[in-house]
């Protein structure tokens, strides 16, 4: 029975989100290790796959990381094109405002790498202005962009402006990343330097006093002649004893690769690579001394990392590796997460064992519970594991994380594991007839991420239908009236039929649903078998989407009197026109009318 099969690309390179994710991850890992040719090839394939799928968010992130590759390979013209591509596609779309800001910040950093301060100023001022206006967006990747603008002002000797931006960077980083984060320490460091230059020794001393209290972890690789180093997300830069304070501006060009994984530090409070000599208290210095380089022994300065791009890239790669290794050794949570990451690439038969080992290493490892739950088939057995995952997340994430990230929670990589756990738990609760708690979780997830990156609306709609919450379902369907998915369109048609019978509105909604996905009636009848392994990745308008809808919602049709017969009568002509195999359609119609 070949008719229901859809046209697919070459199976050696399947065009789906899974293949994009694989190429994208390979590209980012190659970039982090300095294998630029491999990174370029993988990320170009990721761009191609995302383009064919019509998936805008994966496409934007692919372009963004590709721009990073070109930048580190010193192909500045191509890097500029990649970043500009992201900006042009994303800046007018509110759903992708964050990635647009990041791309503009990267473009500004790129201009700094080319010593084009004027263009860097334009791009970074635009980026920081957007950050200030988009108050609902809070991203770890914005902090180094704000620091970049401060660096430009210092390069231009506009120290008053630099001081204001440094202060904003410090406040922003404290709020988003925490008071002891390396980026927060770096912002304080630069604030103290500005205070020295502007002749404000009391402020400089106070800032350095706060810094010494916040620095908790020491590491030999982080110690230099001044005793302090500064770090930005994705790259660590040891301080150099330069005499010209203006050269500190170049510290912002440490670059970053934050678009797949945050290589800055552990979101759960991993070690910071910032150290200090407590036996050497800060000394007051005059502006003249700082500018001339006299008495530099305790001046907090940033390195001129643009002096040699090749050296910077080399140091960046080696320090990232050192960072990952050090955190892995000292932090059991990081060890557990690393074990889970490795487990995903191994045969499924090993997943349960490795997940339990990871949980033994750290009971706070949310990803370990998620790996373990994939090895459990029964919903009632999965529920306690998922509750432990959520409890672990509440222990490791910052207090009040739901309120802090509300509305854009999915944008923060550290919250994604718990969001996945909540979604899976809600699904399990639904199948255990714990509908009220499932609905509560689905509503909470939609509130936490208004852009609904997880597709919670597709799971909430059938639950609302089952619970008889017609008004709430009407509102949900209205809010997503332009959504072309089978999950919402067929549920809307069934909802109208249940309340209005075979009305004009219900019939019209059913035909619209069939136009969006003609495979649903075939699978609903059970006269056509659902292809195996067809729900791992869900497409649009194809068999995989129909299979997913049947798996989640067929029971709604079974429990709505007359619904299957109504569907058969209303869609008979459309099915015969769409599928040439009339014998198959005859079987489908017979089965539907029998139900």
N, C-alpha and C positions, 0 to 999 in steps of 0.2 A: 504494500500500500504506500506508494511513493508520493502521492499528491500533496499530503500535508507538509512534506519536507520543504524547507526554505533554502534559498541559495546561500551558500557559505563560501568563505574565502579558503585559500589553500590551508589544509589542516596542519601543515608544517609551521605555519605562522598564523594561528587563529586570531581573528580581529575581535577582541573583546577586552573588557576592563582588566581581566587577569593578565593578558599578554602585555597590556600597557604597563601595569604595575610592575611586572617582571623586568621589562626593559628600562623603565624609569629607575627602579631600585639599582639595577646593574650599573646604570649610568652614573648615579650619584656616588655609589661605592667606588667606581673607577676614578671619579673626580677627586674624592677624598684621598685616594692613594696616589694621585698624580699621573694616572694613566689617561692622558687627555685624548689621545686618538680613540681609545676604546670608549671613553665617556661620550665623545662626540658622536660616534656611530650609534651607540645605544640610545642616546637622547634624541637623535634625529629619527630613529625608528619609533620612539615613544611619541614624538610629535606627529608622525605619519599615522600611527594607530589612533591616537586621540582625535586627529582630524577626520579620519574615516568614520569613527564612531559618532562624531558630532558632539563629543563631550567637552564642554568649554573649560571646566575647571582643570582636568588633567592636561589639557592642551596648554593652558596658561602656565602651570607649574613646570611642564616640560620645556617651554621656551625660557622660563626663568632660570632653570638649572643649566640649560644650554648656554645661556648668556654668561653664567659663571665659568663654564668650561672655556669659552672663548677668551674671557678676561684673563684667566690664569695662564692660558696659552699665548697671551699677548696679541691676540687677534682682536684688537679693540673695535675695528669697524664692524665685524660680525657680532661682537658682544653688544654693541650699541643697537644693531638691528633687532637682536633678540629681545632686549629689554624694552625697546620702543614698541615692538609687536605686542608685548604684554600690556603696556600702557594704553595703546590705541584700542585694544580689544576689551580692556577691563575697566577703564576709568569712568565710563558712563553707565556701568552696570553696578547697582548697589550690592548685588550678591558677591561681587568680586573686588570690592573696594580695597580690601586688605592687600590682596596680591598686587593691585595697581600701585599702592603706596610703596610696597617693598621693591617693586620694579623701578619706580622712580628713584628710590633711595640708592639702589644698585647702580643706576645710571649716573647719579651724582658722584658716587664713589669711583666709578669708572673715569669720569672726567678728572677727578683728583689724581688718579693713577697717571693720567696724561698731563698733569700739571696745568690743566685748564681750570683755574680757580673760578673765573667768572661763570662759566657754564655749570660748574659744580654747585656754585652758590644758588643759581636759578632753580636747579632741579631739587636740591636739598631743602631750600626754603619752601617750595611747593609741597614736597613730601611732608615736612613738619607741620605746615599749615593744615594739611588734610588730616594728619594725626590729631591735631588739636580740635578740629571740627567734628571728627568721627569719634565722639566720646564713647560710643557703645562698643567700639573696637578696642580691644586690649591685646596686644601681641608682643611676645618677647622679641620679635624681630624689629620692632619699631625703635627700641632703645638705642642700638648702634647707629641708626639713621639720625636720630637727634644728636648723638655724639658727633656724627660726621659733620653736621652743620656747625657745631661749636668749633670743630677743627678748622673749618673753612674760615670762620671769623678770626680765629687766632692767626691763621696764615696771612690774613689781610690786616692784621694788627688792630682789629676792631674788638678790643678786649672787653669793653663794657657789654657789647652784644654777645660775645663768647660766654661771659659770666652768666648772663641771663639764660642762655640756652643750656649751659652746663647744669645750672640749677634745675631747670625743667627736666633735663635728662636724669638727674639724680632723683627727683621726685617721682618721675614716671617709672624708672627702673625699680625704685623702692616699692611702689604700689604693685607693679606687675610681676616682678621677679623676686622681690624680697630684699630686706635690708642687708643681708650678708652675701648676696649674689655677686659674682665677679664683675658683672657689668655695672652694678650699683657702686661697688668699690672704685671702679675705673672712673665713673662720673664724679664721685667725691674727690678722687685724685686730681682730676682736671679742674674742678671747682677750687681746690686748694691752690693749684698753680696760678689760676686766674687771680685769686685773692693776693698771692705774692706779687704778681706783676702790677696789680692795681694799688699796691701799698696798703693792703688790709691784713696785716699779720695776725690779728686776733682771730679773724674768721678762718684764716689758713690753719692756725694752730688748733682751733676748735674742730675743724673738719678732720684733721689728721688724728686728733684724739678719738673722734668717733670711729674712724677707720680702724684704729688699733683695737678697739673693743669688739669690732665686728669680725675681724679676721680670726677664724677659729682653726683652720687647717694649714699646716705648713708642708712644703715639699721642696726637696733639694733643687729640682729643676726650676723652681720659681724664684730662687734667690739670686740676686745680682748685687753689685757693689752698693746700691742704695738700699737694698733690703726689701723692695716692694716691686711687684709687677702688676700690670694691668691687663685685663682680658676682655675681649669682645666675644659675642656669640659666634661660634664656629672657628675662632682662631685666637691664640694666646700670644701676646707680644711682650717679651721681657724688656724692662726699662733700660734705656741706654743713657749714659752720662753725657748728654749733649749740652753745649753751652748756650745755644740760641733757643730761647723758649718758643719762638715761632715754629721751629721744626717739630714741636710736639703735635702740631695739627695733623701731621702725616700718620699718626697712630690709627686714625680711622680707616686707613686703607689696609687693614689686616684681612679683609675679605670674609665671606661666610658662605656656607653651604647648608642653610637651614631648612630648605624646602622639602626635604624628605624626612630627615631626623634632626632634632635639635642637638648638635654636637657641643653646645655650650657647656652644659652641666646637667646633672641629674635633676629632673623636675621634682624629685622627692627630697632634694636637699643634699646632693652629693658633695664631694669635696671641692673646695674652691682653690684654685692655684694662685693664691695671693698670700704673700708672707711679709713679715716685717721684723726689723731688729728692735725689740722692745728696749734694749739698753741704750739706744741712740735717740733721744727725744728730738723733736723737730726744733730747728733754730730759726729765729726771726731773721729775715734778710730784707734789704732794700730792693726797690725795683731796679735800680742801677746795677746792683750786684747780680741779680738774676739775669738781666739782659746781657751783661758782659761775661757772664760765666764764672764770676768770682765766687768762691765759697759754695761750690756746687754739691758738696758731699751729701746734703740732705734735701736737695731740691727734687721734687717729684716731677719727672718729665716723661714724655712719650717718645718712642723711637721714630726715626725717619725711615719707616719701613719701605718707602718707595725708592730708596736709594738704589736698590737692586731688586727688580721684580723677581728674578730667578731665585735670589736668596730668600726672599719673602715666602715664595711658594714652597720652597724646600723646607724652611723652618715651620711654616704652617702645617704641612703634612706630618712632619716628625713630631711636632708638639701635640697635634690632635691624637696621634697614636699613643704618645706618652700619657695624655689625658685619659684616654679610654682605658689604657692598661692600669693606671694608678687607681682610677675610680673602681674598676672591676676588682682589684685586689682588696681594697679597703671597705667596700660597701656591699653588703650581702644582697641588698635589693638589686643592685646593678648586676651582680653575678647571676642572680636568678633570672633577670630579664634577658641576659645574654644567653643563658641556657635555653630559654624558651625560643629565642630567635633561631638558635641552631636547630632546635627540635623541629621547627616547621619545615626545614629542608630535608628531614629524615623520614623514613617510612612511617606511616600512621601507626603501625604496630608498636612503635617505641614511644609514642606521644604520651600515653598515660604514665608510664614509668618516669619519663623525663619531667613531666608536669609535677608529679609528686616530689621528685628530687628538688625542683625549683621552689616549691612551696616549703619544703623542709629548710632550704637555704634562707628563704624569707617568706613568712606568712603574709607579708604585705605586697607580694607580687601579684597584681591584678591579672597580668597577662598569663601567668601560670594557671590560674583558675579558668581562664578562658580557653586555654589549651586543653585542660582536663575535661571541661564540659563538652568539648567536641568529641570526646571518646565515649560519652554516655548517651544512650539513645532514649531512655525513658524520661519524660518530663518531670515526674515526681522525684527522680534521683538527681536531676540536674538542678532543681530549685535550691537545695541547701548549698551547693557549690557556688551558685551565682550570688546568693546572699553573702557568702564569705567574701566574694570578689568585691562586692559593693562596700562591705564593711572595711576591707583593706584599703580601698580608694579613699574612704572617708578619713582613715587614719593618716594616709600619706599626703593627700592634697591639702592645700592651705585651708584653714578654718573658714567656713562661709563660702566655699568655692562655688556653690550653685548660684548664690546671689551675685558673686563677683563676676562670673562668666555668663550670666543669664542673657539669652538672646543670641549669643555667638559662641556657644560652648564648644562646638565641633572645631572651631578655628584654632583651638589650643590643643596641641598634640598630647599634652599630659592628661587631658580629660577624656580622650577618645576610648581608652579601654573600659572605663566605668560606664560610659554611654553605651558601648556595645553590650556590656553585662546587663544593664538595665533593660535594653531592648529584648535580649534573649530571655531574660527572666519574665518579662511581660508576656511573651509568646508562650512560654511554658505554663504560666499561670492561667492563660486563656484555655489551654487544652486540659487543664485540671479543674475547669469550671470555677476558677477564682477570678471571675470577670471584673469585679469591682476594683481589685488591686491592679489587675492588668490595665484597666482604663486609667487608673491614677498614674501609673508609670508612663503610659503613652502620652497622656496630657503633659506630664512633667517634661518628657523628652522634647515635645514640640515647643514648650516654653523655653527650654534651655537653648535650643537651636532653632531660631525662627526660619532659617533657610531650609530646614529639614533635610540635611545631607544624608541622613540615614533612611529616608523614605518611610518615616513613622506614619504618615497620613494613610499609606496603603494598608497598614495593619490596624490603625484606629478605626477606619471606616466600617469594616465588617463587625468589629466589636460593638460599635455604637448601634449598628443594625440589629445585632443579636440582643442587645440590652433594651431595645425599643426606645432609644433616646433620639427620637425623630428630629427634634429641634436642633440638637447639637450636630446631628449628621447633616441636616440641611445646611447649617452654617459652614461645616467643613467642606462640603461639596461646592458651596458657593465660593469659599475662599480659594479653592483650587479648580475653579470652573474651566480654566484653560489647560489643565493637565490632560494629556492624551492617553494616559495609562488605562489598561484594561481593568485594573483593580478598582479605580474610581468610576469609570464609565459603566461597567456592568453592574457594579453595586448601586449606582444611581438609578439605572433602569429597573433593577429589582425592587429598590426602595419605592419608586413611583408605582410599580405594579402592585406592591403590597398595600399601598394606601389608596390607589385610584383604580385598580383593576387595569384592563387593557385599554387605557385611555390614549388619547392622541399624544399626550406628552410622554407617557411610558413607552409607546410604540416608537416614537421618534428617538427617544434616548437609547432604546435597544438597537435600532439601526445604526446609530452613531457609534455605539460600542462595537458592533460587528465590523463596521468600516475600519475601526482602529485595530481590531484583532479578530480575524475570522476563525481562528483555531479554537477559541473557547467553547463554542457549541459542540465541536467534534469531540473534545476531551470530556466535556460534561456528560455527554451521552454514554461514554465508556465503550462506544462502538469502535473508536479509534484509540489505539494504545498511545500513551504518552511515552515519547522516546526516553531512554535511560539517560541519567546524568544530564538532564536538561534544565535543572533549576539551580545549578551552581552559580551561574551568572545570568542575570535577567536582562533580556534585550527589550526592545519596544516593537510591538506589533508582530512578534514572531512566536514560535512554538514555546520557547523558554518562558516568555511572559505568560502565555496561556497556561502552561503547566504550573507556574507559581500561583496563578490566580485560582486554579482548580484545587490545588493543595490547601490553600488558605480559606477558600470561600465556597467550595462546592456544597458544603453542609447547609449553607444559607438557602440555596436553591432547593435542596432536598426537603427542608422544613417549611418552605413557603408553598402552600397549596396552589396547584395549578400553574406554578411558575415555569416548569420545564415544558409543559404542553404549550403554554403561551409563547415561549421562546421558539418552539418548533414551528408553530403556525406562522408567526410573524417573520421568521427568517428563512422559511423554505425557499422562496424565490431567490433571495440573495445568496443562499448557500449553493443552489443549483447553478447560478450564474458564476459564482466564484470558483467552484471546484468541478472540473469536467467529469470526474468519476461519479456518475449518477448512482451506481450501485452502493457506493460508500455513503452517499447522502441518504439513500433510502434506509440504510441500516441506522444511520444517525437519527433520522426522524422517527423511526419505529421505537427506538430505545427511549428517546425523549418523551414521546407520548405515553409510553408505558409507565413512566415514573410518576 
